[in-house]
Amino acid sequence: QLQLVESGGGLVHAGGSLRLSCSASGTTFIINVMGWYRQAPVKQRELVAAITSGGATRYADSMLGRFTISRDNGENTVYLQMNSLKPEDTAVYYCAADPDIKRLWFGEYAYWGQGTQVTVSS
């Protein structure tokens, strides 16, 4: 079984930065791709960014240039550096992982964390 635990969320003013972390434990050897998704109130969950074990990345267009995903394979941890935050970035941010590298493009990850709240005040 694989467990994902997010941390690093909180309250920040617009223009500020936050760094989210997601630590994986359990059957971590199966992971080939990890991603960040977010869900704001009354909105659908959306991709933020994803990264493969080889370092290939994918970003949602609205996050390009502001957010950076990175991964420490040795520590089974994925990070999301978020800069120039806007109030519309307010959401619960979820970490996801999957053995299938195709999830980088097609989503539908098998494993999810509980989420961490990010609130950006104006």
C-alpha positions in Angstrom: 0.0 0.0 0.0 1.1 3.5 -0.7 0.5 6.5 1.5 0.9 10.2 0.5 1.1 13.0 3.1 1.0 16.6 2.0 2.4 19.5 4.1 3.2 23.2 3.7 -0.1 24.7 3.1 -1.3 27.8 4.9 -2.4 31.4 4.6 -0.4 33.8 2.5 -0.9 37.3 1.0 -1.2 37.8 -2.7 2.2 37.9 -4.3 3.7 35.6 -1.7 5.1 32.2 -1.9 4.6 28.7 -0.4 6.3 25.4 -0.8 4.2 22.3 -0.6 5.7 18.9 0.1 4.3 15.4 -0.4 6.0 12.5 1.2 5.3 9.0 0.0 5.7 5.9 2.2 4.9 2.2 1.9 5.3 0.6 -1.6 7.2 3.6 -3.0 9.0 1.5 -5.5 5.9 1.4 -7.7 5.8 5.2 -8.2 6.7 6.4 -11.7 4.8 9.7 -11.7 3.6 12.1 -9.1 1.5 15.1 -9.4 -0.3 18.0 -7.7 -3.9 18.8 -8.2 -6.1 21.4 -6.6 -9.8 21.9 -5.9 -11.4 25.1 -5.1 -14.9 25.4 -3.6 -17.6 24.6 -6.1 -15.0 23.8 -8.8 -13.7 20.6 -10.3 -10.4 19.3 -9.3 -7.7 20.4 -11.8 -4.1 19.5 -12.6 -1.5 21.8 -11.2 1.7 20.0 -12.2 3.2 16.5 -12.5 6.6 14.9 -12.8 7.9 11.5 -13.7 10.7 9.6 -12.0 12.9 10.6 -14.9 12.1 14.3 -14.4 9.7 15.0 -17.2 7.2 17.6 -16.2 3.8 18.9 -17.1 2.1 22.1 -16.0 -1.3 23.5 -16.3 -1.1 26.6 -18.5 -2.1 29.0 -15.7 0.7 27.8 -13.5 3.5 28.1 -16.0 6.2 30.5 -14.8 4.8 30.7 -11.3 4.8 27.2 -10.0 7.7 24.7 -10.1 7.4 21.0 -9.4 10.4 19.0 -8.3 11.1 15.6 -7.0 13.6 13.9 -4.7 13.4 10.2 -5.7 15.7 9.2 -2.9 13.4 10.7 -0.3 10.2 9.7 -2.2 9.1 13.4 -1.9 7.7 15.7 -4.5 7.6 19.5 -4.0 5.6 22.3 -5.4 7.1 25.8 -5.2 4.4 28.4 -5.7 5.4 32.0 -6.3 3.4 35.1 -7.1 0.3 33.6 -5.6 -3.1 35.0 -6.4 -6.4 34.8 -4.5 -7.6 32.5 -7.3 -5.0 30.0 -6.3 -6.9 29.4 -3.1 -7.8 25.7 -3.0 -7.1 22.4 -1.3 -4.0 21.0 -3.0 -3.7 17.2 -3.4 -0.7 15.0 -4.1 -1.2 12.1 -6.4 1.0 9.1 -7.5 0.8 6.3 -9.9 2.9 3.4 -11.3 1.8 4.2 -14.9 3.9 7.0 -16.4 1.1 7.8 -18.9 -0.8 9.4 -16.0 1.5 12.4 -16.6 -0.8 13.2 -19.6 -4.0 11.3 -18.8 -4.5 11.8 -15.1 -6.6 9.4 -13.1 -4.0 8.7 -10.6 -4.5 5.6 -8.3 -3.1 7.1 -5.1 -4.1 10.4 -3.4 -3.2 12.3 -0.3 -5.6 14.0 2.1 -4.8 17.4 0.8 -3.5 20.6 2.3 -5.3 24.0 2.3 -3.8 27.0 0.6 -5.4 30.3 1.2 -4.3 33.4 -0.6 -5.6 36.7 0.7 -6.0 39.8 -1.4 
